Amino acid sequence: MTGVLAAVTHHGGAGGAAGAAWPQVVLVAALLAVPYAVGVARYRDRMPRAWPPWRTASWCAGALLVGVAMSPVLAVVPDPAVRHMVQHLLLGMLAPLGLVLAAPVTLLLGAASPRGRRGVATVLHAPAVRVLTHPVTAALLHVGGLLALYLTPLYARAAADPVVHAVVLAHFLLAGCLFAWAVAGPDPAPRRPGVLPRLVVLVVASGVHGALAKYLYAHADRLPPGGGHTVAQVEAAARWMYYGGDVAEVLLAVALLAGWYRVRRRSPARTAVGGSGQFTAHGSQIRA
């Protein structure tokens, strides 16, 4: 994995290097997909219902996007500023959506033993986890990472230091998953706010994301600090941030509303009070 991260930091020559990088894509995707596949097999043994194939496909799609973002495949994009922006969009917005819609916590609850389910339930009810997974906290971590990267010398530091770059990539992936999970995740989440507050958080976060893209475009001559890109390159990257972010945020909103509609159709009374997923330690109410 260290070699993959190093390759990501130093994109090589476009054509042949990108073609030779596909095995790395498969490797990274497999590292994510294999544990999920094991969970699906255990879920089938323990639960009366089959695990939905589309959730498995969603996880595999997210894992594949992570693999693409963390390999030299992106070297096919000649503009370095655009290449880094595409990488951040894949890791921070699109891949997390696929991973979160795969309902990994629900799968874990169904695949685990009763003792394991009680452990997961204890973690989900922990005060620190409640704060961390609140949509506002998740949005601050998600959007705050973007602000720090493009408005401070962090971008230049990450470009020069593979370790810092790896940490930045890890933050984007984890913060993106946390934000998608807090806003539209289908997994059980005790005391998750209702649909309206989550939708408001999504709209505000989207507004900040769009404003940052416009600010980056308007100040392409000096942002990101120390980035070393031309004005045209930064402007192109800002356009990718603006329009690519819009696509990801619309998809997240669709996922949120689709999940709300699905829960409402199952139990109107529960939706009325803002519930978003219940479970027992023995998994009797787990729903995929």
Sequence and secondary structure as in RCSB ss.txt:
>XXXX:A:sequence
MTGVLAAVTHHGGAGGAAGAAWPQVVLVAALLAVPYAVGVARYRDRMPRAWPPWRTASWCAGALLVGVAMSPVLA
VVPDPAVRHMVQHLLLGMLAPLGLVLAAPVTLLLGAASPRGRRGVATVLHAPAVRVLTHPVTAALLHVGGLLALY
LTPLYARAAADPVVHAVVLAHFLLAGCLFAWAVAGPDPAPRRPGVLPRLVVLVVASGVHGALAKYLYAHADRLPP
GGGHTVAQVEAAARWMYYGGDVAEVLLAVALLAGWYRVRRRSPARTAVGGSGQFTAHGSQIRA
>XXXX:A:secstr
 HHHHHHHHS   HHHHHHHTHHHHHHHHHHHHHHHHHHHHHHHHHSSS   HHHHHHHHHHHHHHHHHTSGGGG
G   HHHHHHHHHHIIIIIHHHHHHHT HHHHHHHHS HHHHHHHHHHHHSHHHHHHTSHHHHHHHHHHHHHHHH
HSTHHHHHHH HHHHHHHHHHHHHHHHHHHHHHH  S  TT   HHHHHHHHHHHHHHHHHHHHHHHHTTTT ST
T    HHHHHHHHHHHHHHHHHHHHHHHHHHHHHHHHHHHH HHHHHTT      TT TT   
